[in-house]
Amino acid sequence: MESNHGIQPARRIRKNNQTHPVTVSVVSAVYVDSYTIRVTFSDRTERDIDFTRPFAKLKGYYAQYREPALFRSFIIDGGNLVWGADWDVIFPLWSLYTGSIAR
């Protein structure tokens, strides 16, 4: 279930003997090097994400974002890490949060 402020995945965390949905959004992103971006989430989790594999899979028009200058042109919009004014490239927040995007 998506909202303007992040995601509410099916996963839940257990705290104080209660189960709560996990809601996260991207609050900061900094280019590190090559295809790696340091992403900070709303719960203060920080993760260096290597986008080499997912960007290698981009085809056609979207392949232009493999160019270093365009790769570095990412923005945070609506709590999402995106490339392009029309969100040409975007990945599921939960995949970014768990680091599974790079596997």
C-alpha positions, 0 to 999 in steps of 0.5 A, a space after each residue: 500500500 503506497 502513500 505520499 509519505 512512503 510505503 507500508 509493506 506487508 512486513 511488520 515489526 514487533 515492539 512492546 509486544 505489539 505489531 506495527 506496519 513499517 513505513 519508510 521514505 527517503 529523506 536524503 541521498 548523496 552520491 558516493 562513487 561509480 553507481 553507489 548512492 548513500 540513502 537515508 530513510 525516515 527511520 534514520 536507517 542509512 544504506 550505501 546502495 550499489 545501483 550497478 546491476 539494476 542500471 545495467 538492466 535499463 533498456 531503450 530511452 531509460 538506458 541514458 541514465 547509465 551515463 555518469 552525469 545523468 546517474 548523478 542527477 537523481 532527486 528525492 520526490 515524494 519520499 522516493 529516489 527518482 531519476 528524471 522529471 517524470 520519474 523515468 527511473 524509480 525503484 520500490 522503496 522496500 527494495 532500497 530499504 532492505 538492500 535487495 535492489 543490488 542483489 
